[in-house]
Amino acid sequence: MIIGALVGLTANIFGLIIVGFLTGHFSNRGGNLIQVIDAAHNEGFLGKLISLGAVLNLVCFFYFLKQNQDSRAAGVLAATILTAVVTFIIKL
């Protein structure tokens, strides 16, 4: 389960990086990843970026289920729930 949680958190971080790069690339202001995350924090949509980054967890979750590695899939689910809690706290 720990391996699944680590995979889930890593997938979330990579997803955040991908969403950050895409947002920076397609925005009118441009900018790199750090500028996008800073702007997201200042403008109040950092939680949305983190939530979009969690989409990669779906891929990992279903991959582990297909491979009959249920404990790793449970770890990915736990990481996704942790991400949801952190996003909720950021919104407060």
C-alpha positions as CSV (number, residue, x, y, z in Angstrom):
1,M,0.0,0.0,0.0
2,I,2.9,2.3,0.7
3,I,4.3,1.8,-2.8
4,G,0.8,2.7,-4.2
5,A,0.7,5.9,-2.1
6,L,4.1,6.9,-3.3
7,V,3.1,6.2,-6.9
8,G,-0.1,8.2,-6.4
9,L,1.8,11.2,-4.9
10,T,4.4,11.1,-7.6
11,A,1.8,10.9,-10.3
12,N,0.0,13.9,-8.7
13,I,3.2,15.9,-8.7
14,F,3.9,15.0,-12.4
15,G,0.3,15.9,-13.2
16,L,0.7,19.3,-11.5
17,I,3.9,19.9,-13.5
18,I,2.2,19.0,-16.8
19,V,-0.9,21.1,-16.0
20,G,1.4,24.0,-14.9
21,F,3.4,23.8,-18.1
22,L,0.3,23.7,-20.3
23,T,-1.3,26.6,-18.4
24,G,1.9,28.6,-18.8
25,H,2.2,27.7,-22.5
26,F,-1.4,28.5,-23.4
27,S,-2.0,31.5,-21.2
28,N,-1.8,35.0,-22.6
29,R,0.9,36.0,-20.0
30,G,3.1,33.0,-20.7
31,G,5.6,32.1,-18.0
32,N,7.3,29.1,-16.5
33,L,6.1,26.6,-14.0
34,I,7.1,28.7,-10.9
35,Q,5.3,31.8,-12.3
36,V,2.2,29.8,-13.0
37,I,2.1,28.2,-9.5
38,D,2.8,31.6,-7.9
39,A,0.0,33.2,-10.0
40,A,-2.3,30.4,-9.2
41,H,-1.6,30.9,-5.5
42,N,-2.1,34.7,-5.7
43,E,-5.3,34.4,-7.8
44,G,-6.8,31.6,-5.7
45,F,-6.9,28.7,-8.2
46,L,-4.0,26.6,-6.9
47,G,-6.4,24.0,-5.6
48,K,-7.8,23.6,-9.1
49,L,-4.3,23.0,-10.5
50,I,-3.6,20.4,-7.9
51,S,-7.0,18.7,-8.6
52,L,-6.2,18.6,-12.3
53,G,-2.8,17.1,-11.5
54,A,-4.6,14.2,-9.7
55,V,-6.1,13.0,-13.0
56,L,-2.9,10.9,-13.5
57,N,-3.9,9.0,-10.4
58,L,-6.8,7.5,-12.3
59,V,-4.3,5.9,-14.8
60,C,-2.2,4.5,-12.0
61,F,-5.3,3.2,-10.1
62,F,-6.8,1.4,-13.0
63,Y,-3.4,0.0,-14.0
64,F,-2.9,-1.5,-10.6
65,L,-6.4,-2.9,-10.6
66,K,-5.8,-4.5,-14.0
67,Q,-2.6,-6.1,-12.7
68,N,-4.5,-7.5,-9.7
69,Q,-2.4,-5.4,-7.3
70,D,-5.2,-4.3,-5.1
71,S,-3.1,-3.0,-2.2
72,R,-1.2,-0.7,-4.5
73,A,-4.5,0.5,-6.0
74,A,-5.6,1.2,-2.4
75,G,-2.5,3.3,-1.8
76,V,-3.2,5.3,-4.9
77,L,-6.7,5.9,-3.7
78,A,-5.3,7.0,-0.3
79,A,-3.0,9.5,-2.1
80,T,-6.0,10.8,-4.0
81,I,-8.0,11.3,-0.9
82,L,-5.0,13.1,0.7
83,T,-4.9,15.3,-2.3
84,A,-8.6,16.1,-2.0
85,V,-8.1,17.0,1.7
86,V,-5.2,19.3,0.9
87,T,-7.2,20.9,-1.9
88,F,-10.1,21.4,0.5
89,I,-7.8,23.0,3.1
90,I,-6.3,25.3,0.5
91,K,-9.8,26.5,-0.4
92,L,-10.5,27.5,3.2
